[in-house]
Amino acid sequence: MSPSSLSTAGVLLITVPLVAFGGVSLLSFLMKNVPGYLDNPVRRGLWRAGHAHAGVLVLFGLVAMLYVDQANLSDGMRGLARTLIVAAPILMPLGFFLSVVRPSDTKPSRLIWLTVAGGVCLAVGTLTLGIGLVTV
């Protein structure tokens, strides 16, 4: 692996304890019956989605880093693919969490658009990587 892919994988690995902390937080909300979580289905659903997306996308990003250096892409396009793939597990969960940050929020705020931005990053990054791998 190139130094860039290794450092990117390192950043992704550093986020794993944050995802685990998020899971413990959600579990404590359930166990302690925290107001604004169990009684707010929108907030509960979006926070569960944020946690799930964070975990899955971090794992996806780690796997993708194994392939970036094998792709038939210029150094700049490899860097772009790395950046976009790593942006997704940051932006998407942030959108889910921050769009209903107050316990009284019953509909997502405009920050839900961060999930769309993360989805676009994921789509463009993986498409770029996929094309680079198919043309090897």
C-alpha positions as CSV (number, residue, x, y, z in Angstrom):
1,M,0.0,0.0,0.0
2,S,1.1,3.5,-0.7
3,P,1.8,5.9,2.2
4,S,-1.3,7.9,1.3
5,S,-3.6,4.8,1.4
6,L,-2.0,3.7,4.7
7,S,-2.5,7.1,6.3
8,T,-6.1,7.2,5.0
9,A,-6.7,3.8,6.5
10,G,-5.2,5.0,9.7
11,V,-7.6,7.9,9.9
12,L,-10.5,5.5,9.3
13,L,-9.3,3.2,12.0
14,I,-9.1,6.1,14.4
15,T,-12.8,6.7,13.8
16,V,-13.8,3.2,14.9
17,P,-13.8,4.1,18.7
18,L,-16.0,7.1,17.9
19,V,-18.5,4.8,16.2
20,A,-18.3,2.4,19.2
21,F,-18.9,5.3,21.6
22,G,-21.9,6.3,19.5
23,G,-23.3,2.8,19.9
24,V,-22.8,2.9,23.6
25,S,-24.5,6.3,23.8
26,L,-27.5,5.0,21.9
27,L,-27.7,2.0,24.1
28,S,-27.6,4.2,27.2
29,F,-30.4,6.3,25.8
30,L,-32.5,3.1,25.5
31,M,-31.6,1.8,29.0
32,K,-32.1,5.1,30.8
33,N,-35.2,6.1,28.8
34,V,-33.7,9.5,28.0
35,P,-36.3,12.1,27.0
36,G,-36.3,13.0,23.4
37,Y,-35.0,9.7,22.2
38,L,-37.5,6.9,22.8
39,D,-40.4,9.3,22.6
40,N,-39.2,10.9,19.4
41,P,-39.4,8.4,16.5
42,V,-37.9,10.7,14.0
43,R,-34.8,11.5,16.1
44,R,-34.5,7.8,17.1
45,G,-34.6,6.6,13.5
46,L,-32.2,9.2,12.2
47,W,-29.7,8.6,15.0
48,R,-29.9,4.8,14.4
49,A,-29.4,5.4,10.7
50,G,-26.4,7.7,11.5
51,H,-24.8,5.1,13.6
52,A,-25.4,2.3,11.2
53,H,-24.1,4.3,8.2
54,A,-21.0,5.3,10.1
55,G,-20.0,1.7,10.9
56,V,-20.7,0.3,7.5
57,L,-19.1,3.2,5.6
58,V,-15.9,3.1,7.7
59,L,-15.6,-0.6,7.0
60,F,-16.3,0.0,3.3
61,G,-13.6,2.8,3.2
62,L,-11.0,0.5,4.8
63,V,-11.7,-2.2,2.1
64,A,-11.6,0.4,-0.7
65,M,-8.2,1.6,0.5
66,L,-6.8,-1.9,-0.4
67,Y,-7.8,-1.3,-4.0
68,V,-7.0,2.4,-4.6
69,D,-3.3,1.8,-5.4
70,Q,-4.2,-1.0,-7.8
71,A,-6.5,1.2,-10.0
72,N,-5.5,2.6,-13.3
73,L,-5.8,6.2,-12.2
74,S,-3.5,9.2,-12.0
75,D,-2.1,10.1,-8.6
76,G,-4.6,13.0,-8.5
77,M,-7.6,10.8,-9.3
78,R,-6.4,8.3,-6.7
79,G,-6.2,11.1,-4.1
80,L,-9.7,12.3,-5.1
81,A,-11.1,8.7,-4.8
82,R,-9.5,8.4,-1.3
83,T,-10.9,11.7,-0.2
84,L,-14.4,11.2,-1.5
85,I,-14.6,7.7,0.0
86,V,-13.5,8.9,3.4
87,A,-15.8,11.9,3.3
88,A,-18.9,9.7,3.1
89,P,-18.6,8.1,6.6
90,I,-18.1,11.6,8.0
91,L,-20.8,13.6,6.2
92,M,-23.6,11.1,6.1
93,P,-23.7,10.3,9.9
94,L,-23.2,14.0,10.6
95,G,-26.3,14.8,8.6
96,F,-28.4,12.2,10.4
97,F,-27.2,13.3,13.8
98,L,-27.1,17.1,13.4
99,S,-30.4,17.4,11.6
100,V,-32.3,16.4,14.8
101,V,-29.9,17.5,17.5
102,R,-32.5,19.0,19.8
103,P,-34.7,16.4,21.7
104,S,-37.7,18.4,20.6
105,D,-36.9,18.2,16.8
106,T,-39.7,16.3,15.1
107,K,-38.4,16.9,11.5
108,P,-34.9,17.1,10.1
109,S,-33.3,20.5,9.7
110,R,-31.5,21.6,6.5
111,L,-28.4,19.8,7.9
112,I,-30.0,16.6,6.6
113,W,-28.4,17.7,3.2
114,L,-25.1,16.6,4.6
115,T,-26.3,13.0,4.0
116,V,-26.9,13.8,0.4
117,A,-23.4,15.3,0.1
118,G,-22.0,12.2,1.7
119,G,-24.0,10.0,-0.7
120,V,-22.6,12.0,-3.7
121,C,-19.1,11.7,-2.3
122,L,-19.6,7.9,-1.9
123,A,-21.0,7.5,-5.4
124,V,-18.4,9.6,-7.2
125,G,-15.5,8.1,-5.2
126,T,-16.6,4.5,-5.7
127,L,-17.4,5.1,-9.4
128,T,-14.0,6.6,-9.9
129,L,-12.3,3.7,-8.2
130,G,-14.4,1.1,-10.0
131,I,-13.6,2.6,-13.4
132,G,-10.0,2.7,-12.5
133,L,-10.1,-1.0,-11.5
134,V,-12.0,-2.1,-14.6
135,T,-9.5,-0.4,-16.9
136,V,-6.5,-2.1,-15.4
